[in-house]
């Protein structure tokens, strides 16, 4: 069996990359550092392009594609470092009015986390809090915390929150200190929401990992030392090769998980994609040398986003426990 992208899937990736390059290029990325709130006009344009309604059935106004297509789109979003609660809006497009067409922005929080963190709190119109529904052993060796699965919605102004420092300047955070649980969100399956949030986050990490490979190789080709491009030096070649291997292994895992949908497959994909995103960004920074960690370079933005995403919807330790339990039968 061949697991190659179809022509339609390649066209979807290309169209998404071109849209993001035109509407969120380097200048817009830099402008977002001063104002990281999602651009409402861009959000509506993404909605019109079907970004959020990608998996809704056509009779409901969606595109009618599946999870593999969403993974390809989120890979491109991760490559472009597009900020905003993208995962939340994609998953809740059919459950919260106005989200599918980009008119409203919704946040999604893991109520089982400690602390409970909310991305882009000032930009969200509503917040959905998930409680329970995590896979067994997803909270460490002691086993899962047994809580009744549920999703609760609140208008953003009704949620109590406190400031929380974010490592990523493009992703403001707040710590949720009080959330009214008076309005259940009916329809979404909480365990499935958690699993798909982890997979779409892994797809963003994959896009970042692939982008830092391109950035590192491009720099190694033009940066010269001792009269030769640094890419001709064996140590730099090895770093770039290791980056590519990590990214391609993560790509295989993420694409496969989008087809199987298994909890262990998604956990493995998130684990590998997190590792690829973080380690590739660090190696890319090393290849850039003294300029890599400067504010003017984009490398540090990939590293900071990768650190943040590595703690979202499943950490490495939780994934390892889940995979160990699955292997043990």
N, C-alpha and C positions, 0 to 999 in steps of 0.2 A: 504494500500500500504506500502511495506517495503522499507525503504531507507537505505539499507545496501550495503556496497561495494561488488562488484562481485569478484569472484576469480581472474579475469584478472586485476581488479583495485588493489586488494591487492598485486598481483605479481608485478605490476608496481611500487607501493610504496616501496616494499621490494627491488626491483632491484635498484631503485634510491637511497635509503638509503645506500645500500651496495656499490654502485659506489662512492658516496660522502664520505663514511667512508674510503674507500681505497685510494681515490685520494685527499681528503681534510680533513684529520684527525686533531687531536689536534696540532700536530707539525706544519703542514702546516698553520693552523689557526694562530698560534703564529708568524710564519715567515711572514705572510701577514701583520702583524702590522707594520713591518719595510718596507715592499714593498707591498702596497695594490693593485697594478696594477694587473688586471686579468692575470693569467698564460695562455699564448697562447696555450701551449700544452694541458692543461686541457680544455681550451675552444674548441679546435678542437675535443678532446675526447668526450666532451658533445655533440658537433654537430654530431659526428659519432654515438652516442647513441640515437640520435633523440630528444634531449632535446629541441632544438629550432624549429625543423621541426615537432613537435608533432602533430600540427593541420593542417599541409599542406596535401592536398589530395595525395594519393599514386601515382597517375599519374604525380604529380609534384615533386616526390622524397621524399614526407613526410611520416608520419606514419599513417595519416588518422584518428586520434582520435579527440575528441571534447574538449570543455572548461572544463568539469568536470575532465578529465584526466590531463589537464594542471594544474588545481588547486591542484591535489594530488602531482604532481611533484614539484610545487613551495612550497607546504607545507614542503616537505623534504628539499628543498634548504634553507628555512627559519630556519628550525631546525638546520641545519649545519652552519648557518651564512655565507653561500657562498657569497663572494663579487662579484661585477661586475654588469653591466647594463643588468641583466637577463630579466627583464620585457620588455625592449626595444627590445632585440634580439628575444625574443619569438614572440612579436607582429609584428615585421617587417621582419620576416624570409622569407615571400613570396613577399616582396616588394623591398628589397634591396639585390642585388646579393652578394653571399658569406657569408651571415649571417646564413643561415640555416645549413651549414656544419661547422660553427665555424671559418671560415677563416678570416672573417671580424667582427669587433665589432662596433656596432652602438649605439648612444645615443638618448634619447627621452626626449624632454623638453616641459613643459607646458608654452607656450608663454603668457598665460593669468595671470600667477603668478607674484607676486611682492615680492622679486626679482625672475628673471628667473634663476633657478638653473640647473646645468648640472653635472651629476654624472660621475666620472671617466673620466674627459675631456682629460687627456693625453693618455688614452688607446684607445679612440674611433677613428675610421677611418672616420666616418661621424656623423653628427648630424641632427636629424629630429626635427623640431619645429612645435608644434601644436598650432593653434590659433582658437578661437571660438569652438563651438560644445559642450560647457558645458551644463549640464541640467539646466532647469529653476530654479531660486532661489539658484543656487549653489555658489553665491557670496554674500550671506548675505541677510538681511531683505529688502534691497533696490531692490532686484531682480538681475537677471543675466545681465552681461555686454553683450550687443548684438554685436557680431562680426561675420563676415562671416567666416564659418568654412573652414580651409585650413591646409595643411601640406606642409612644405618646407624643402628641403634637401640641405645640404652644406657639402663640405669637411671640416674636422675638422680645418684645418689650416686657413680657410677663416672666421672663427667665432671669433669675438673679445670677450675677456673674461677677468675677473679680479679675483684675488684670493678671496676665501670665506671660512671662518673657518667652519669646519664640526664637529659636536658633535661625529660622529662615526669615529674612526681612520681607519676603513676598507673601508670607502666610501669618497674619496676625492671629493670636490665640487669646482665649479667655478661659478661665476655670469656672465651670458651672457650679454654683453653690446652692441653687434652689430651682427646681423644675416642677411646676404643677402637673400632676399626673391625672388630671380630670378628664382629658379628651383623648381616648385611645384612637390610634390610627388603624382602621380596619382594612384588611386586604393583604398587605405585604406579609410574607412569611419571614419571620425574624431570623431564624438560622440561615435561610437562603440569602437574606440581605447581608448578613455578616460575611458570608462566604464570598459573595460577589463583590462586596466592598474590598475585601482582601485581594481578590484577583485583579480588579481594576487598578488598585493601588500598585500591585506588582507590575502591571502593564506600564504604568507611569515610570516606575523605577527602571524598567527595561529600556524605555525610550531615552531616559537620562544616561544610562550606561552606554548605549550605542552612540549617543551624541558625544560623550567624552572620549570614546575611542576615535571618532572622526576628528575631534579637536586636537587630541594628542598627536595623531599621525600627521595632521596638517601642519602643526607647529614643528614637528621633528623634521619635516621635509624642507622647511625654509630657514630654520634657525641654524646658524653655522657656528662652529667652534673648531679651532685649530685648522681652519681653512676647509672644513668639510661639514656637510649637514649632520646634525647630531643623530638623525635617523640612521646614519651609516654605522654608528657605534653599537657594538653587540649588546651592551647593557640596556640601551634604549630600545633596541629591537625586541629584546626579551620582555621588557615592560609592556610594550604595545601588543605583542603576541599574547601575553597573559590577559590583558584587558579584553582582547577579542574573544579569547576562549571563554572567559567568564560571561561575556555578553551573549554569546551564541548558546551556551548551555542554559542560561536563563531564558533566552528566547524559546528554545525547545520546550522547556518546562512550562512556561506561561501559555504558549500556544496549545500544548497538550491538555493542560488543565481547563482551558476554555472549551475543549471538546468533551472531556470526560465529566467534568463537574464534580469530581470526587473531593471530599474534604481533605484527604491526605495529599492528593495531587495539588490542590490549591495551596495547602500549607507548604509543600515543597517548592512550588513556584514562587511563593512570596519570600521564602528563605533564600533561594538562589538569586532572585531579582534584587533583594535588599543588599546582599553581599556584592553583587556585580555593580550596583549603583554607587555604593559607598567606596568600595576599593578602587573602582575605575576612576572615580573623581579624585581620590587621593593620588593615584598613580599619574593621572593627567596633570595634577598640580605639580607633582615632582618633575615631570618632563618639561613643564614650563619654567622650572627653576625659580629664580627670584621674582619673576613677574606673576607667577601662578597664584600667589596669595594676595595680590594687590586688589584694591577695590575696582580698578578699571577692568580687570579680567573677569570673565563670566564663570571661570572654573569653580570659584568658591561658592557661587550660587547653586551649582549642581550638587556640591558636597553638602551644603546646608539643607537643601531640599531632600537629599537622600537620607540624611540623618533623621529628619522629621518623619518622612514616610516609613522609615524602618521601625518606628514605634507606633504606627497607625494600623489598626485592624490586624493585630497579631505581631508579636515580637519574635525574635529568633529563638529564644528559649521556649516560648509556647509552641512554635512550629516543631521544634525538635522533640518536645514531649509528645505531641500528637503523632508525629511520624514514628517515634519509638513504640508507642502503643499500637499503631497500625501494624508495624512489623512483627510485634509480639503476638499479634492475633487476638 
